């Protein structure tokens, strides 16, 4: 096993990271290793695994065996409790200058038990100019043992000054074929089911796996796709909006509960194993504080996962109307929801493509509203009311 095993269809990036790991070991003992550098920018679309790659690279730099995935160091990095690896996500919409300053101060510290002090920074596109220039100073004069792993959706989302200090690794969306092969190879999922789930998830790996393995996830997806043809009276929009929000919350719980339990277990194991030689009381106190941090991170993870679930509902509905549009335009492209063809054809015949486009527009508008913290039930309700009557959507929006 190796820490990079969970990356799918990113062979070239994994090769580069492994090469850098080998050279990092040389640099650490004063030899030359050109494949290693102090600042990396990892970009890739959602679901491509950019933070998975960053965490795996962090573990491979820290692990005495170059990322075995099994030793205490690898497990602690994965659990987010390794003293030499920091994993930073923005608190709120953007990175704050104060928080960035204290991050830079910590970044200059020497590692405690490994050759490198690794800092993984997610969503580098959320640095505004003031916080970015603070970060830039540390990138320009990196402390000798510090490695920055910056993650962003695309290069264009990152300030050119930051970009130019980093070596760039680009992840691509893996092909549907690569994803469904991986689902079969790693999880023993039946090939036909794997192919269907990959198409239904429109290439999002985590979602495809959940659809292929969890009947209740498939059922909830089906309920979402029943909505467009089930809005006979306006009052049903409110009921359906409530159902969407309840179902997204149930999906979010199904995802985070096992992760929370694993993290909790990892921390207990980590402190249990580190107990020798130290006072038991000290270890207990450190463990309590680690569990408290974990609780904070668990809350912010649940918020992120829930917002992913709303996105997923919107993605499923966009896919549905994309299928309607394909029929309306007379194209013979494969439908995302091939199994719903009769229903989709009926809707295609009883509405115009202009209406379909308006419905797709209002889905996009709903996503913006959710990002702007509009109450989710209200946001979905107003979307469904527009689904019923697309004329309600003003042409200016
Ligand atoms: Zn290891």
Boltz pocket constraint, residues with backbone or C-beta under 6 A from the ligand:
constraints:
  - pocket:
      binder: B
      contacts: [[A, 59], [A, 63], [A, 64], [A, 65], [A, 66], [A, 67], [A, 68], [A, 69], [A, 70], [A, 71], [A, 72], [A, 73], [A, 74], [A, 75]]
      max_distance: 6.0
